[in-house]
Structure formats: C-alpha cells, structure tokens
Amino acid sequence: MLKLKKALLIVDLQIDFCPGGRLAVPQADKIVPVINKYIKLFSKNKLPIFASRDWHPKKTSHFKKFGGRWPLHCVQNTKGAQFHPKLRLPQETIIISKGMSPQKDSYSAFDGEDSSGQSLYNLLKILGIEELYVGGLATDYCVKETVLGALRKGFKVRVLLDAIKGVDIKKDDSKKAIQEMKIQGAKIITFKELEEKWST
C-alpha cells in the first residue's frame, strides 16, 4: 500500500488567498475541511506533511506597486501571510517559505526553503520521498508550478482534485492547468479514492 515514500504538500493556504484576503481565490476556504482530512490521513500513516507559504518582503517586483502583476499580499509577518485559521497543521509540519527574493516571482514551492535554509528538494531527498500529494492554492499558479517543478525533478505527483481552487483570471485557466499537469505526468485523485486505496 505505502511502498513508495509519500508526503503531503499543502500549497499557500494563507489568509490573503482566501475570501476577504488581499488576493482572494474564489471559494478558497471551501477546501480547508478537505485538506484537514488529508492531513489526518497522512498523520495517521506517519507520513511527512509540508506546507508552503508566500513570504514576501514589503518591496518586491512581484507586486504591482513595483512593476509586477499582483496586489500587495502575504507580506512577511502580517496577518494575511498566516495560514487559514481553520487549517489544522500538525506541530511537525515542515513550513516552506517562498517569494522572499525582491527580484523573483517564485510561484513553485521548489523555489522555497525551510527555516534553516534547506530547499524543498533537499528535504524531500533527505526523507526519501518519491511521491508527492499536492493540494492548495491556486490551481492555475502556485499549485501548477509546484506540480510541474516536482515532475521535472523526478517525483511522482498526485494532484488532490477536491483540495485545490483556482484564480481563473481568464476563463478556464484552472481547467487548462489541470490538463497541463496531467499531460506532464501528474495523476489526479480525490480523498475518497485515496482513503479507499490506502485502506485495502
């Protein structure tokens, strides 16, 4: 059942990306209870859990004010940068911070690092992880880039279809992102399917 070493990766489930936040993804808070179920399942099976977060400096070329395309969001040590209050991250969750460079966009969690400066890739290798289960925000940006980054680095990837939401600046952006992830080799799964699979 769990032959391949697996890990859960929750992408950017932060206040600023949820309804009421500075860069809200429509219905983003709807995935929080679903992600919590995945957390419970991975914890029960003693599998590692990672949570990435945008952790921007006040001045970055990522923001409109400084030539980028996005409004101010997820600035380091602000309320908006905190994880959604109903997200039940276990104490041992490995937090990956990204977007800290004033010159780079850094959509992928693979551009991030933990509090000691270890890259996500190195941490996964140290833990012997071969397969990543990815959910979070937003389907058409950070989730997509994280999944494609993981595939490029040789990981098997499963996208948690019931635990992602997209921005959809252009109509169907999320659908296209899911299609692209599948074409590149990602598999799609839902909680019900995973629970059944792991209980057999």
C-alpha positions as CSV (number, residue, x, y, z in Angstrom):
1,M,0.0,0.0,0.0
2,L,2.5,2.6,1.1
3,K,5.6,1.2,-0.6
4,L,6.7,4.4,-2.1
5,K,7.6,7.0,0.5
6,K,4.9,9.7,0.2
7,A,4.4,13.2,1.5
8,L,1.6,15.7,1.6
9,L,2.3,19.2,0.3
10,I,-0.2,21.9,1.0
11,V,0.4,25.0,-1.2
12,D,-0.2,28.5,0.1
13,L,-3.4,28.1,2.1
14,Q,-3.0,31.6,3.5
15,I,-5.5,34.2,4.7
16,D,-4.6,36.6,1.8
17,F,-5.6,34.0,-0.7
18,C,-8.9,33.2,1.0
19,P,-12.2,35.2,0.8
20,G,-11.7,38.6,2.5
21,G,-8.0,38.5,1.8
22,R,-6.0,40.8,-0.5
23,L,-5.7,38.4,-3.4
24,A,-8.7,36.1,-2.7
25,V,-9.2,32.9,-4.7
26,P,-13.0,32.3,-5.2
27,Q,-14.3,29.8,-2.6
28,A,-10.7,29.0,-1.4
29,D,-12.0,28.4,2.2
30,K,-14.1,25.5,0.9
31,I,-11.0,23.3,0.5
32,V,-9.9,23.8,4.1
33,P,-12.0,20.9,5.6
34,V,-10.9,18.6,2.8
35,I,-7.2,19.4,3.3
36,N,-7.8,18.7,7.0
37,K,-9.0,15.2,6.1
38,Y,-5.8,14.6,4.0
39,I,-3.7,15.9,7.0
40,K,-5.4,13.4,9.3
41,L,-4.9,10.6,6.8
42,F,-1.2,11.3,6.3
43,S,-0.6,11.9,10.0
44,K,-2.3,8.5,10.8
45,N,0.1,6.8,8.4
46,K,3.1,8.7,9.9
47,L,3.9,10.4,6.6
48,P,5.5,13.8,6.4
49,I,3.5,17.0,5.8
50,F,4.8,20.1,4.1
51,A,3.1,23.5,3.9
52,S,4.4,26.2,1.6
53,R,3.6,29.9,2.0
54,D,4.2,33.1,0.1
55,W,6.5,35.1,2.4
56,H,7.1,38.3,0.5
57,P,9.2,41.3,1.6
58,K,7.3,44.6,1.5
59,K,9.2,45.6,-1.7
60,T,9.3,43.1,-4.4
61,S,9.0,43.1,-8.2
62,H,6.1,40.6,-7.7
63,F,3.8,43.5,-6.6
64,K,2.1,46.0,-9.0
65,K,3.5,48.8,-7.0
66,F,7.0,47.8,-8.0
67,G,6.3,46.7,-11.6
68,G,4.7,43.3,-11.0
69,R,1.3,42.0,-11.8
70,W,-0.2,41.3,-8.3
71,P,-1.6,43.5,-5.5
72,L,0.2,43.5,-2.2
73,H,-0.3,40.1,-0.4
74,C,1.3,37.7,2.1
75,V,3.9,40.2,3.3
76,Q,6.2,38.6,5.9
77,N,4.8,38.7,9.5
78,T,1.4,40.2,8.5
79,K,-2.0,38.6,9.3
80,G,-2.6,38.0,5.6
81,A,0.5,35.8,5.4
82,Q,-0.7,33.5,8.1
83,F,-2.2,30.1,7.3
84,H,-6.0,29.9,7.2
85,P,-7.1,29.8,10.9
86,K,-9.1,26.6,10.4
87,L,-6.2,24.7,8.8
88,R,-5.1,22.0,11.2
89,L,-1.4,21.7,10.6
90,P,0.3,19.3,13.0
91,Q,3.2,20.6,15.0
92,E,5.8,18.7,13.0
93,T,4.6,20.2,9.7
94,I,7.6,21.4,7.7
95,I,7.0,25.0,6.6
96,I,8.5,26.1,3.3
97,S,8.7,29.8,2.7
98,K,9.0,31.2,-0.9
99,G,8.8,34.5,-2.7
100,M,11.4,36.1,-0.4
101,S,13.5,37.4,-3.2
102,P,12.7,41.1,-4.1
103,Q,13.5,40.2,-7.8
104,K,11.8,36.9,-8.4
105,D,8.2,35.7,-8.6
106,S,8.7,32.2,-7.1
107,Y,5.4,30.5,-7.8
108,S,6.7,27.0,-7.1
109,A,7.3,25.6,-3.6
110,F,10.5,24.2,-5.1
111,D,11.7,27.9,-5.1
112,G,11.2,27.9,-1.3
113,E,13.2,26.7,1.8
114,D,12.6,25.8,5.4
115,S,13.6,28.0,8.4
116,S,17.2,26.6,8.3
117,G,17.6,27.4,4.6
118,Q,17.2,23.9,3.3
119,S,15.5,23.7,-0.1
120,L,12.3,21.7,-0.5
121,Y,14.0,19.4,-3.0
122,N,16.8,18.6,-0.5
123,L,14.4,18.0,2.3
124,L,12.4,15.5,0.2
125,K,15.6,13.7,-0.8
126,I,16.8,13.5,2.8
127,L,13.4,12.0,3.8
128,G,13.5,9.6,0.9
129,I,10.2,10.9,-0.6
130,E,9.3,9.6,-4.0
131,E,5.7,10.6,-4.4
132,L,4.1,14.0,-3.6
133,Y,0.4,14.6,-3.0
134,V,-0.3,18.3,-3.7
135,G,-3.3,20.4,-2.8
136,G,-3.9,24.1,-2.0
137,L,-3.9,27.4,-3.9
138,A,-4.1,28.4,-6.6
139,T,-4.6,25.7,-9.2
140,D,-3.5,27.8,-12.1
141,Y,-0.4,29.4,-10.4
142,C,1.4,28.0,-7.4
143,V,-0.2,24.6,-7.4
144,K,0.6,24.1,-11.2
145,E,4.1,25.4,-10.9
146,T,4.8,23.3,-7.8
147,V,3.5,20.2,-9.6
148,L,5.4,20.8,-12.8
149,G,8.5,21.5,-10.7
150,A,8.1,18.2,-8.8
151,L,7.7,16.3,-12.1
152,R,10.8,17.9,-13.6
153,K,12.7,16.8,-10.6
154,G,11.6,13.2,-11.0
155,F,8.9,12.9,-8.3
156,K,5.7,11.1,-8.9
157,V,2.8,13.5,-8.3
158,R,-0.8,13.2,-7.4
159,V,-3.0,16.3,-7.5
160,L,-5.7,16.4,-4.9
161,L,-8.6,17.4,-7.2
162,D,-11.0,18.1,-4.3
163,A,-8.5,20.2,-2.4
164,I,-7.5,22.8,-5.0
165,K,-9.1,26.1,-6.2
166,G,-8.0,28.4,-9.0
167,V,-7.9,32.2,-9.6
168,D,-9.3,31.9,-13.2
169,I,-8.3,35.4,-14.3
170,K,-9.1,34.1,-17.8
171,K,-12.0,31.7,-18.1
172,D,-10.9,28.0,-17.8
173,D,-7.4,28.8,-16.6
174,S,-7.8,26.1,-13.9
175,K,-9.1,23.5,-16.3
176,K,-6.1,24.2,-18.6
177,A,-3.7,24.0,-15.6
178,I,-5.1,20.6,-14.6
179,Q,-4.8,19.4,-18.2
180,E,-1.2,20.6,-18.4
181,M,-0.3,18.8,-15.1
182,K,-1.8,15.6,-16.4
183,I,0.0,15.8,-19.8
184,Q,3.3,16.3,-17.9
185,G,2.6,13.1,-15.9
186,A,0.7,14.1,-12.8
187,K,-2.2,11.8,-11.7
188,I,-5.4,13.1,-10.3
189,I,-7.0,11.8,-7.1
190,T,-9.7,12.6,-4.6
191,F,-9.9,12.0,-0.8
192,K,-12.5,9.2,-1.2
193,E,-10.3,7.4,-3.8
194,L,-7.2,7.8,-1.7
195,E,-8.9,6.6,1.5
196,E,-10.2,3.5,-0.2
197,K,-6.9,2.8,-1.9
198,W,-5.0,3.0,1.4
199,S,-7.4,1.0,3.4
200,T,-7.2,-2.0,1.1
